[in-house]
């Protein structure tokens, strides 16, 4: 082949290659930024509720006393632990929070992004109502109070029911015809209990006198013991004890007692004086309000009421003590009172968080 023909073939081949490369370089490449092919979105109708977030719900509880007080504050702390176990929440708590410091405590937890903040006690009602308005996307709840709001739930408890039973038992047991209510702080929950105690004592013993004494402190065993000793010196032979120190006072001075003891039967700890161990379990109350938030079913502007009928209260009778001191008929009357309270058949006045009775 002549050199001139070879050169023509080479030139033609080069021209073809240039055209191929040029065409390829003008075509879009899917792996280049901004040139990825995107499918048109498909609209799907979904009427199911949004799923709960995978991260644990963060819940904070603010307490007025110690978690180991064996009663009021211990019951709320136990409820928080039960919620951690059952619902997988991330729990936190503050104890010994004075009423004047409540706003700061609530605001601190809300600012840190806790999903729900629970105040334990009606004395916190005003502070919580104030803070709840400031954080409309955070849920708040308060025990022993009938306040309510768009993001605020009252978890009200009929404390007068336990007081009534305690007063009824003490009225049956009393020989001196003088019984007493031994309280710590005069908050609504305990004032309700005191009112119920007076009514129960009078129903069991119309001639009985009722004496009330208050320490004005939370969890002060020494002062509680001194208070009961002074009550016994005035003739009191049976009390409702709202703290364990009052029971120790009965052991020392010689009187009968009923005790609110969290979720543990306290009779074995002082069987010679405890006639009735009253349980105050807030597990169902705290778990219930957390589930509302967790499941997106929070009910705004509504108070949740709890008592013997909803299972937060129950009673353990010390039959050995009772059988030694009162008749079988009296014991049957006590048992009937418990049944009636459980069936919500005893109409008792209920004091609101503002101190009004209805």
C-alpha positions as CSV (number, residue, x, y, z in Angstrom):
1,X,0.0,0.0,0.0
2,X,1.2,3.5,-0.9
3,X,2.3,5.8,1.9
4,X,-0.3,8.4,0.7
5,X,-3.2,5.9,1.2
6,X,-1.9,4.9,4.6
7,X,-1.9,8.5,5.8
8,X,-5.5,8.9,4.6
9,X,-6.6,5.9,6.6
10,X,-4.9,7.1,9.7
11,X,-6.4,10.6,9.3
12,X,-9.9,9.1,8.9
13,X,-9.5,6.9,12.0
14,X,-8.4,9.9,14.1
15,X,-11.4,11.8,12.9
16,X,-13.8,9.0,14.0
17,X,-12.1,8.8,17.4
18,X,-12.5,12.5,17.9
19,X,-16.2,12.4,17.0
20,X,-16.8,9.5,19.5
21,X,-15.0,11.2,22.3
22,X,-16.7,14.5,21.6
23,X,-20.2,12.8,21.7
24,X,-19.4,11.0,24.9
25,X,-18.2,14.2,26.6
26,X,-21.5,15.9,25.8
27,X,-23.7,13.2,27.4
28,X,-24.6,13.6,31.2
29,X,-22.9,11.3,33.7
30,X,-24.9,10.0,36.6
31,X,-22.0,9.9,38.9
32,X,-21.2,13.6,38.5
33,X,-22.5,16.0,41.2
34,X,-25.8,17.6,40.3
35,X,-26.5,15.1,37.6
36,X,-28.0,12.3,39.6
37,X,-31.3,11.0,38.2
38,X,-34.1,11.4,40.8
39,X,-37.4,9.5,40.6
40,X,-40.6,11.5,40.9
41,X,-42.0,11.3,44.4
42,X,-45.0,9.1,45.0
43,X,-47.7,10.4,47.3
44,X,-48.9,7.9,49.8
45,X,-51.9,8.5,52.0
46,X,-51.2,7.5,55.6
47,X,-53.8,8.0,58.3
48,X,-52.0,6.1,61.0
49,X,-50.6,8.2,64.0
50,X,-47.0,9.1,63.9
51,X,-44.8,6.5,65.6
52,X,-43.2,7.4,69.0
53,X,-39.6,8.6,68.7
54,X,-37.0,6.0,69.2
55,X,-35.2,8.0,71.9
56,X,-36.4,7.5,75.5
57,X,-38.8,10.0,76.9
58,X,-37.1,12.2,79.5
59,X,-39.0,12.6,82.7
60,X,-38.2,14.7,85.8
61,X,-39.8,14.5,89.2
62,X,-39.5,17.3,91.8
63,X,-39.9,16.3,95.5
64,X,-40.5,18.3,98.6
65,X,-38.6,15.8,100.8
66,X,-36.3,12.8,100.8
67,X,-36.8,9.8,98.6
68,X,-36.2,7.6,101.6
69,X,-38.9,9.2,103.9
70,X,-40.9,5.9,103.8
71,X,-44.0,7.7,102.7
72,X,-45.1,10.7,100.7
73,X,-41.9,11.3,98.7
74,X,-40.8,7.7,98.6
75,X,-44.1,6.8,96.8
76,X,-43.4,9.2,94.0
77,X,-39.8,8.1,93.6
78,X,-40.9,4.5,93.5
79,X,-43.4,5.5,90.7
80,X,-40.6,7.0,88.7
81,X,-38.5,3.8,89.0
82,X,-41.5,1.8,87.9
83,X,-41.9,4.0,84.9
84,X,-38.2,3.6,84.0
85,X,-38.6,-0.2,84.1
86,X,-42.0,-0.4,82.3
87,X,-41.7,2.4,79.8
88,X,-38.0,2.7,79.2
89,X,-37.9,6.4,80.1
90,X,-34.9,8.4,81.2
91,X,-35.7,9.6,84.7
92,X,-34.3,12.3,86.9
93,X,-35.4,13.8,90.2
94,X,-34.7,16.6,92.7
95,X,-35.4,16.2,96.4
96,X,-35.9,18.6,99.3
97,X,-37.1,21.3,97.0
98,X,-38.7,24.1,98.9
99,X,-41.8,25.8,97.6
100,X,-40.0,29.1,97.0
101,X,-37.4,27.2,94.8
102,X,-40.0,25.2,92.8
103,X,-40.2,27.6,89.8
104,X,-36.4,27.4,89.4
105,X,-36.5,23.6,89.5
106,X,-39.3,23.3,87.0
107,X,-37.8,25.9,84.7
108,X,-34.4,24.2,84.8
109,X,-35.7,20.8,83.7
110,X,-37.9,22.4,81.0
111,X,-34.9,24.4,79.7
112,X,-32.9,21.2,79.5
113,X,-35.5,19.7,77.2
114,X,-37.2,17.2,79.5
115,X,-40.4,16.0,77.9
116,X,-42.5,16.0,81.0
117,X,-41.9,17.5,84.5
118,X,-43.8,16.3,87.5
119,X,-44.2,18.2,90.7
120,X,-45.1,16.1,93.7
121,X,-47.4,18.1,96.0
122,X,-50.1,20.7,95.8
123,X,-47.8,23.3,97.3
124,X,-46.1,23.5,93.9
125,X,-49.3,24.3,92.0
126,X,-48.8,28.1,91.5
127,X,-45.1,27.6,90.5
128,X,-46.0,24.9,88.0
129,X,-48.9,26.9,86.5
130,X,-46.5,29.8,85.9
131,X,-43.7,27.7,84.3
132,X,-46.1,25.6,82.1
133,X,-47.2,28.8,80.2
134,X,-43.5,29.6,79.5
135,X,-42.9,26.2,77.9
136,X,-45.9,25.3,75.8
137,X,-44.1,22.4,74.1
138,X,-43.2,20.7,77.4
139,X,-45.7,18.7,79.4
140,X,-46.2,19.3,83.1
141,X,-48.1,17.4,85.8
142,X,-48.6,17.8,89.5
143,X,-49.9,15.4,92.2
144,X,-52.5,16.2,94.8
145,X,-53.8,19.1,92.8
146,X,-56.8,19.8,90.6
147,X,-55.1,22.4,88.4
148,X,-55.2,22.0,84.6
149,X,-54.1,23.6,81.3
150,X,-53.2,22.9,77.7
151,X,-50.0,21.2,78.7
152,X,-50.6,20.8,82.4
153,X,-52.3,17.8,84.1
154,X,-53.6,17.7,87.7
155,X,-53.0,14.2,89.1
156,X,-55.4,14.7,92.0
157,X,-55.6,12.2,94.9
158,X,-58.5,11.7,97.4
159,X,-56.3,11.9,100.5
160,X,-59.4,12.3,102.6
161,X,-60.1,8.6,102.0
162,X,-57.0,7.3,103.8
163,X,-57.6,9.8,106.6
164,X,-61.1,8.6,107.0
165,X,-60.1,4.9,107.3
166,X,-57.3,5.9,109.8
167,X,-59.8,7.9,111.9
168,X,-62.3,5.1,111.8
169,X,-59.8,2.5,113.1
170,X,-58.5,4.8,115.8
171,X,-62.1,5.7,116.9
172,X,-62.8,1.9,117.3
173,X,-59.5,1.3,119.2
174,X,-59.6,4.4,121.5
175,X,-60.2,3.8,125.2
176,X,-59.5,7.4,126.3
177,X,-61.9,8.8,123.7
178,X,-59.1,11.1,122.5
179,X,-57.4,10.4,119.2
180,X,-54.9,12.5,117.2
181,X,-53.7,13.5,113.7
182,X,-49.9,13.9,113.6
183,X,-48.8,15.9,110.5
184,X,-45.6,17.3,109.1
185,X,-46.3,20.3,106.8
186,X,-49.8,21.7,106.4
187,X,-50.1,21.1,102.6
188,X,-53.4,20.4,101.0
189,X,-52.8,16.6,100.8
190,X,-52.3,16.4,104.5
191,X,-55.1,18.8,105.3
192,X,-57.4,16.6,103.3
193,X,-56.2,13.6,105.2
194,X,-56.8,15.4,108.5
195,X,-60.3,16.3,107.5
196,X,-61.0,12.7,106.6
197,X,-59.5,11.5,109.9
198,X,-61.8,13.7,111.9
199,X,-64.9,12.4,110.0
200,X,-63.8,8.8,110.3
201,X,-63.1,9.1,114.0
202,X,-66.5,10.7,114.7
203,X,-68.3,8.0,112.6
204,X,-66.6,5.2,114.7
205,X,-66.7,7.1,118.0
206,X,-69.2,10.0,118.2
207,X,-67.9,10.9,121.7
208,X,-64.2,11.0,120.7
209,X,-62.2,14.2,120.7
210,X,-59.7,14.8,117.9
211,X,-56.4,16.6,118.5
212,X,-54.1,17.7,115.6
213,X,-50.4,18.5,115.9
214,X,-48.0,19.6,113.2
215,X,-44.2,19.7,113.2
216,X,-43.9,22.3,110.4
217,X,-41.0,20.3,108.9
218,X,-40.4,17.4,106.5
219,X,-38.8,14.2,107.7
220,X,-37.7,15.2,111.2
221,X,-37.8,12.0,113.2
222,X,-36.7,13.6,116.5
223,X,-39.3,16.3,116.3
224,X,-42.0,13.8,115.2
225,X,-41.3,11.6,118.2
226,X,-41.4,14.6,120.6
227,X,-44.8,15.7,119.0
228,X,-46.4,12.3,119.7
229,X,-45.1,12.1,123.2
230,X,-46.7,15.4,123.9
231,X,-50.0,14.3,122.4
232,X,-50.0,11.1,124.5
233,X,-49.5,13.3,127.6
234,X,-52.8,15.0,126.6
235,X,-54.6,11.7,126.6
236,X,-54.3,10.7,123.0
237,X,-54.1,6.9,122.6
238,X,-54.3,6.5,118.8
239,X,-52.9,8.6,115.9
240,X,-52.6,8.8,112.2
241,X,-48.9,9.0,111.5
242,X,-47.9,10.8,108.3
243,X,-44.2,10.2,108.9
244,X,-42.3,7.3,110.4
245,X,-41.0,9.4,113.4
246,X,-44.6,9.6,114.6
247,X,-44.8,5.8,114.8
248,X,-41.6,5.7,116.8
249,X,-43.2,8.2,119.1
250,X,-46.0,5.8,119.7
251,X,-43.6,3.0,120.4
252,X,-41.9,5.2,123.0
253,X,-45.0,6.7,124.6
254,X,-47.5,3.9,124.1
255,X,-50.3,4.6,121.6
256,X,-51.7,3.0,118.5
257,X,-51.0,4.3,115.0
258,X,-51.9,4.0,111.3
259,X,-49.1,4.8,108.8
260,X,-48.9,5.7,105.2
261,X,-46.0,3.5,104.2
262,X,-45.4,3.8,100.4
263,X,-45.6,0.4,98.8
264,X,-44.3,-1.6,101.7
265,X,-46.3,-3.2,104.6
266,X,-45.0,-1.4,107.7
267,X,-46.7,-3.6,110.3
268,X,-43.8,-5.9,110.8
269,X,-41.6,-2.9,111.8
270,X,-43.8,-2.0,114.8
271,X,-46.5,-4.7,115.2
272,X,-47.2,-3.7,118.8
273,X,-48.5,-0.2,117.7
274,X,-49.4,-0.2,114.0
275,X,-53.1,-1.1,113.6
276,X,-53.3,-0.4,109.9
277,X,-50.6,0.0,107.2
278,X,-51.9,2.2,104.4
279,X,-50.3,1.9,101.0
280,X,-49.9,4.9,98.9
281,X,-48.6,3.7,95.5
282,X,-48.2,6.3,92.8
283,X,-46.9,3.8,90.2
284,X,-50.2,3.8,88.2
285,X,-50.5,7.6,88.5
286,X,-47.1,8.4,87.2
287,X,-47.0,5.6,84.6
288,X,-50.4,6.7,83.3
289,X,-49.5,10.3,82.7
290,X,-46.2,9.4,81.1
291,X,-47.9,6.9,78.8
292,X,-50.3,9.7,77.7
293,X,-47.3,11.8,76.5
294,X,-45.4,8.8,75.1
295,X,-48.4,7.7,73.0
296,X,-49.4,11.2,71.9
297,X,-52.7,10.9,73.9
298,X,-52.3,13.7,76.4
299,X,-55.7,15.1,77.5
300,X,-55.5,18.9,77.9
301,X,-57.5,20.9,80.5
302,X,-58.4,17.8,82.4
303,X,-57.8,16.6,86.0
304,X,-57.2,12.9,86.7
305,X,-58.7,11.7,90.1
306,X,-57.3,8.8,92.0
307,X,-58.3,7.0,95.2
308,X,-59.1,3.5,96.6
309,X,-61.3,3.0,93.5
310,X,-58.3,3.4,91.1
311,X,-55.9,1.3,93.2
312,X,-53.5,3.9,94.4
313,X,-54.6,3.2,98.0
314,X,-54.9,-0.1,99.8
315,X,-54.8,-1.2,103.5
316,X,-53.2,-4.0,105.5
317,X,-55.0,-4.7,108.8
318,X,-53.0,-5.9,111.8
319,X,-55.5,-8.5,112.8
320,X,-53.5,-9.8,115.8
321,X,-53.5,-6.3,117.3
322,X,-57.1,-5.6,116.4
323,X,-58.4,-8.9,117.8
324,X,-56.8,-8.3,121.1
325,X,-58.4,-4.9,121.5
326,X,-61.8,-4.7,119.7
327,X,-64.7,-7.0,119.0
328,X,-65.2,-9.1,115.9
329,X,-68.1,-6.8,115.0
330,X,-65.9,-3.8,115.1
331,X,-63.3,-5.5,112.8
332,X,-66.1,-6.3,110.4
333,X,-67.2,-2.7,110.4
334,X,-63.6,-1.7,109.5
335,X,-63.5,-4.2,106.7
336,X,-66.8,-2.9,105.4
337,X,-65.4,0.7,105.3
338,X,-62.5,-0.5,103.1
339,X,-65.0,-2.2,100.7
340,X,-67.1,1.0,100.5
341,X,-64.1,3.2,99.9
342,X,-62.9,0.8,97.1
343,X,-66.4,1.0,95.6
344,X,-66.4,4.8,96.0
345,X,-69.5,4.5,98.2
346,X,-68.5,6.9,101.0
347,X,-69.1,10.6,100.1
348,X,-66.4,12.7,101.6
349,X,-65.6,16.4,101.1
350,X,-62.6,17.1,98.8
351,X,-60.4,20.1,99.4
352,X,-59.0,21.7,96.2
353,X,-55.4,22.8,95.7
354,X,-56.6,26.4,96.6
355,X,-57.8,25.1,100.0
356,X,-61.5,25.2,99.1
357,X,-63.6,22.1,100.0
358,X,-66.3,20.7,97.6
